[in-house]
Amino acid sequence: VASVLALLEQTGLAVWIRESGTLYGYPLILFLHTMGLSTVVGISAAVDLRLLGVAPGIPLASLEKLFGLVWAGFALTAATGTLLFIADAAKHASNPAFFVKLAFVGGGVAALVLVRGRVFRGGARGAGLAAASLACWLVALSAGRLMAYIAEFIS
Amino acid sequence: VNLAHLHLLLNHVPTIGLGFGLALLAASLLRDSEDLRRAGCVALFGVALVAIPAYLSGSAADFVLQSASKRPQEVVTAHQNAAMTALIPLEIAGLVAWLAMWRPRAWHRPAALMLSIVAFALMARAGTIGGQIRHPEIVTAGAAAAAPSWPSPAAAGAAFVLDNPWVWPISEVVHFVGLCLLFGVMLLVNLRLAGVIGGVPQAEVNRLLPWGMAGLGLNIVTGMLFFLAAPDQYTQNGAFIWKMGLMLLGGLGLLYPTMVTEESGSPRDVLQAGLTHKVIAACSLAIWIGVIFFGRFLPYIGME
């Protein structure tokens, strides 16, 4: 595994992201990562709040459209996240916060799929799912934002 | 022109502007007028927003004084603490004024009025101390030494961040959570305003607005903690100036969906959004994306 990570870090793309120093490199990718994830988490949180009883007058059907935007945001986050990972593969792979983040992103996405299937299509109330979704995103966000600090702490 | 001039310009808003808003609000309570109510609440909310860059530009002015070695340190510190003491009730008053526009309750306007009277008195005190920095000729002997050193929320906030290494990272997490809340609610509210989301009245989507405001509030508090701990890192950064300018616009833009009324005659009317609404919604989203852009790029651009 270590050799694969080292290989990833030495690819031209990884070196460019890490070392080019241009604003189109690391900073832009980081910004797009932020935009993608705030779209995913922001819309998920708003839908969860609706399922938890805030704004009960919003018909679920009117929110169905938003799933397209959420998946687009997720694609952007995943693509830019992959780029950020390969730029510092070994460092991120040795950071426990990174795996916590991945696990809870998985949980958040699973909750989204379930909300769409069971609540939007199946007619379930979904308050429990909404609470689980909010909790997953909260942990994923915290672990992601703390990665840099934890990496500094363990090195 | 430098940011010290900006402070001399903006610092009149939380004093004179607040007096103006306060008078409107008081008049609206005396004469039960819908127009006065709106005007008073809008003025108070606007003053609360502008007071933030007014405060921040004060630290920029301090930086200018420091580099010119003309800084009367004790008076500056006293002015800063007095300003923060006044800013806190003013921000709460702004929030209550916003609630009074969003969904009025009987207690909103009296509470906003009381808070803004307190804020006005404290702002006048901050202004008086600040005047001694700019006009040392009017300071009588011993007045500077008599400048109040209590309460000192600005110094306490800075010490809280600097003395506890966990505060900065945790505040970064909270700042990110607030960002997601605000941006998510802005997406829904503005997509409805633009007619992209249909089949639901604006008023129903607007029930989410307090959650967006809560996100904005979290970000103002945590952002202020960062600023108090490392003011020069921000005042000397061009990206931060842009971020604050856009935040001010975005905040004022919140007034539009809050106050918009729609003719909800037939269901078809509800589905249709005029061009004005589409433009306003697009601008609002672009502004918040700009805020995130300059925030995220802050460490990479704008350093002198």
HADDOCK unambig.tbl for C-alpha pairs under 7 A between the chains (distance, minus, plus):
assign (segid A and resid 27 and name CA) (segid B and resid 297 and name CA) 6.34 0.50 0.50
assign (segid A and resid 27 and name CA) (segid B and resid 300 and name CA) 6.96 0.50 0.50
assign (segid A and resid 31 and name CA) (segid B and resid 293 and name CA) 6.39 0.50 0.50
assign (segid A and resid 31 and name CA) (segid B and resid 296 and name CA) 5.86 0.50 0.50
assign (segid A and resid 38 and name CA) (segid B and resid 180 and name CA) 4.90 0.50 0.50
assign (segid A and resid 38 and name CA) (segid B and resid 183 and name CA) 6.86 0.50 0.50
assign (segid A and resid 39 and name CA) (segid B and resid 184 and name CA) 6.40 0.50 0.50
assign (segid A and resid 41 and name CA) (segid B and resid 180 and name CA) 6.18 0.50 0.50
assign (segid A and resid 42 and name CA) (segid B and resid 180 and name CA) 4.63 0.50 0.50
assign (segid A and resid 42 and name CA) (segid B and resid 181 and name CA) 5.43 0.50 0.50
assign (segid A and resid 42 and name CA) (segid B and resid 183 and name CA) 5.94 0.50 0.50
assign (segid A and resid 42 and name CA) (segid B and resid 184 and name CA) 3.52 0.50 0.50
assign (segid A and resid 42 and name CA) (segid B and resid 185 and name CA) 6.95 0.50 0.50
assign (segid A and resid 43 and name CA) (segid B and resid 184 and name CA) 4.77 0.50 0.50
assign (segid A and resid 46 and name CA) (segid B and resid 184 and name CA) 6.17 0.50 0.50
assign (segid A and resid 46 and name CA) (segid B and resid 185 and name CA) 6.27 0.50 0.50
assign (segid A and resid 54 and name CA) (segid B and resid 208 and name CA) 6.91 0.50 0.50
assign (segid A and resid 55 and name CA) (segid B and resid 204 and name CA) 6.00 0.50 0.50
assign (segid A and resid 55 and name CA) (segid B and resid 205 and name CA) 6.66 0.50 0.50
assign (segid A and resid 55 and name CA) (segid B and resid 207 and name CA) 5.18 0.50 0.50
assign (segid A and resid 55 and name CA) (segid B and resid 208 and name CA) 6.28 0.50 0.50
assign (segid A and resid 57 and name CA) (segid B and resid 204 and name CA) 5.43 0.50 0.50
assign (segid A and resid 58 and name CA) (segid B and resid 200 and name CA) 6.01 0.50 0.50
assign (segid A and resid 58 and name CA) (segid B and resid 204 and name CA) 5.80 0.50 0.50
assign (segid A and resid 58 and name CA) (segid B and resid 205 and name CA) 6.37 0.50 0.50
assign (segid A and resid 59 and name CA) (segid B and resid 200 and name CA) 6.73 0.50 0.50
assign (segid A and resid 62 and name CA) (segid B and resid 197 and name CA) 6.07 0.50 0.50
assign (segid A and resid 62 and name CA) (segid B and resid 198 and name CA) 5.93 0.50 0.50
assign (segid A and resid 62 and name CA) (segid B and resid 199 and name CA) 5.82 0.50 0.50
assign (segid A and resid 62 and name CA) (segid B and resid 200 and name CA) 6.67 0.50 0.50
assign (segid A and resid 63 and name CA) (segid B and resid 197 and name CA) 6.99 0.50 0.50
assign (segid A and resid 142 and name CA) (segid B and resid 173 and name CA) 5.44 0.50 0.50
assign (segid A and resid 145 and name CA) (segid B and resid 173 and name CA) 5.93 0.50 0.50
assign (segid A and resid 146 and name CA) (segid B and resid 169 and name CA) 6.60 0.50 0.50
